[in-house]
């Protein structure tokens, strides 16, 4: 009788430790996901800020400046539900304006344009990487949250189900390829 109680207590202890370890792992994944989302938000804001600087610099033609300004302003002011669409529109505007290598050369030829072009190129290259890191963290958290043990024992607590950030983040070819 005592031996059965000891084995039962030992089994419950092992199960408790395993569930605790799984809950800790899930918590670390959620923390990683939150950090990746913060990094993605920072890169998106940085990209929009650089685009606003380029749009208001007076280097580009007025139509291109207006297109970039409105898209960047829309991306910075977008509500969370509309953020993916607004950021995709900014990517499309960047590709439309810098579809021609002459626009990039025009930007670089202006005073201070070389630094602005490098900063813009760096900003548009970093957004896809930050989005990839965020979506990888979301994918890992989703995979763990789909396990039965996580659902049955409610190890995720009240944390919302992780959502990937889906947007068009393809940079303009002539801008992203230049050093």
C-alpha positions in Angstrom: 0.0 0.0 0.0 2.7 2.5 0.9 4.8 1.4 -2.0 1.9 2.2 -4.4 1.5 5.6 -2.8 5.2 6.3 -3.2 5.2 5.3 -6.9 2.0 7.3 -7.5 3.5 10.4 -5.8 6.7 9.9 -7.8 4.8 9.6 -11.1 2.8 12.7 -10.2 6.0 14.5 -9.3 7.6 13.6 -12.7 4.4 14.7 -14.6 4.3 17.9 -12.6 8.0 18.7 -13.4 7.4 17.9 -17.1 4.4 20.1 -17.2 6.2 22.9 -15.4 9.1 22.6 -17.9 6.7 22.7 -20.8 5.0 25.8 -19.3 8.4 27.5 -18.9 9.4 26.6 -22.4 6.1 28.1 -23.7 6.7 31.2 -21.6 10.2 31.6 -23.1 8.7 31.2 -26.6 6.1 33.9 -25.9 8.9 36.2 -24.6 11.0 35.5 -27.7 7.9 36.3 -29.8 7.3 39.5 -28.0 10.9 40.6 -28.4 10.8 39.7 -32.1 7.6 41.7 -32.5 9.2 44.7 -30.8 12.2 44.4 -33.1 9.9 44.2 -36.1 7.9 47.2 -35.0 11.2 49.2 -34.6 12.3 48.2 -38.1 9.0 49.2 -39.6 9.0 52.6 -37.8 12.6 53.1 -38.9 11.8 52.3 -42.5 8.8 54.7 -42.5 10.9 57.4 -40.9 13.6 57.1 -43.5 11.1 57.1 -46.3 9.5 60.3 -44.8 12.9 61.9 -44.8 13.6 61.0 -48.4 10.1 62.1 -49.5 10.4 65.5 -47.8 14.0 66.1 -48.9 13.0 67.6 -52.2 15.3 65.4 -54.2 12.6 63.3 -55.9 10.0 64.6 -58.3 6.8 65.9 -56.6 4.6 62.9 -57.6 7.1 60.4 -56.2 7.5 62.4 -53.1 3.7 62.5 -52.5 3.4 58.8 -53.1 6.1 58.0 -50.6 5.0 60.5 -48.1 1.4 59.3 -48.1 2.4 55.6 -47.9 4.9 56.2 -45.1 2.5 58.4 -43.1 -0.2 55.8 -43.5 2.1 53.1 -42.3 3.1 55.1 -39.2 -0.5 56.1 -38.4 -2.2 52.8 -39.1 -4.2 51.0 -36.4 -2.9 47.6 -35.4 -5.6 45.8 -37.4 -4.6 47.7 -40.6 -0.9 47.7 -40.0 -0.1 44.8 -42.3 -2.0 46.4 -45.2 -0.4 49.8 -44.6 3.1 48.4 -44.5 2.5 46.4 -47.7 1.3 49.6 -49.4 4.6 51.3 -48.3 6.6 48.4 -49.8 4.6 48.7 -53.0 5.1 52.5 -53.1 8.9 52.0 -52.6 9.0 49.5 -55.5 7.0 51.9 -57.7 9.1 54.9 -57.0 12.5 53.1 -57.1 11.6 50.7 -59.9 14.0 52.7 -62.1 17.7 52.8 -61.2 17.8 56.4 -62.3 15.7 57.3 -59.2 18.3 55.7 -56.9 21.1 57.5 -58.8 19.2 60.8 -58.5 18.8 60.3 -54.8 22.5 59.5 -54.4 23.6 62.5 -56.5 21.8 65.0 -54.2 23.8 66.6 -51.3 23.6 64.1 -48.4 21.8 61.7 -50.8 24.5 59.0 -50.6 23.9 58.6 -46.8 20.1 58.8 -47.3 20.2 56.0 -50.0 22.4 53.8 -47.8 20.1 54.3 -44.8 17.0 53.6 -46.9 18.6 50.5 -48.4 19.5 49.2 -44.9 16.0 49.9 -43.7 14.3 48.0 -46.5 16.7 45.1 -46.1 16.1 44.8 -42.4 12.3 44.6 -42.5 12.1 41.2 -44.2 14.7 39.8 -41.7 12.8 41.1 -38.7 9.5 39.8 -40.1 11.1 36.4 -40.6 12.4 36.2 -37.0 9.0 37.2 -35.7 7.1 34.7 -37.8 9.6 31.9 -36.9 9.0 32.7 -33.2 5.2 32.6 -33.8 5.5 29.3 -35.7 7.4 27.7 -32.8 4.9 29.0 -30.2 2.0 27.8 -32.3 3.6 24.3 -32.7 3.9 23.9 -28.9 0.5 25.3 -28.2 -1.1 22.8 -30.5 0.1 19.9 -28.3 -2.7 18.2 -26.3 -0.9 18.5 -23.0 -0.7 22.3 -23.4 -4.4 22.6 -24.3 -5.6 20.1 -21.6 -3.7 21.6 -18.8 -4.1 25.2 -20.1 -0.4 25.8 -19.9 -0.6 28.9 -22.1 -2.7 30.7 -19.6 -4.7 33.6 -21.0 -2.1 34.5 -23.6 -3.7 35.2 -27.0 -2.9 32.7 -29.8 0.1 34.0 -31.7 -0.5 35.6 -35.1 2.1 35.9 -37.8 2.7 39.3 -39.4 2.0 38.9 -43.1 2.9 41.7 -45.4 4.5 42.4 -48.7 8.1 43.2 -47.8 9.9 42.7 -51.0 12.4 45.6 -51.4 13.0 47.5 -54.6 15.6 45.6 -56.6 17.8 48.5 -57.5 17.8 49.8 -53.9 18.3 46.6 -52.0 21.1 45.3 -54.2 23.2 48.4 -53.8 25.7 48.6 -51.0 
